[in-house]
Amino acid sequence: MRPAESKALQRQRIMTAMACEGPIATSEARERLGIMHPAGRVAELRRMGYAIKTVWRYVADAEGVLHRQGVYALEGAHHEN
């Protein structure tokens, strides 16, 4: 991926995931979509006019330590997941 395209492609991937699959967690965006700073891409999308809500949850890592992470969803989108 070329650096000039990086953020735009990441925004596109996270938008596609939310639109097609529903809410996406920070860890999922990092691991599955290759977006290392999901909150930054979501902030950029919001500045572009997209209505994205954040719900907070706690998830345990491999060591059992709880971490607070955001789960992002398009406002008004309904999914069966």
Secondary structure, DSSP 8 states (H G I E B T S, - for coil): --HHHHHHHHHHHHHHHHHHH--EEHHHHHHHH--S-HHHHHHHHHHTT--EEEEEEEEE-TTS-EEEEEEEEETT-----
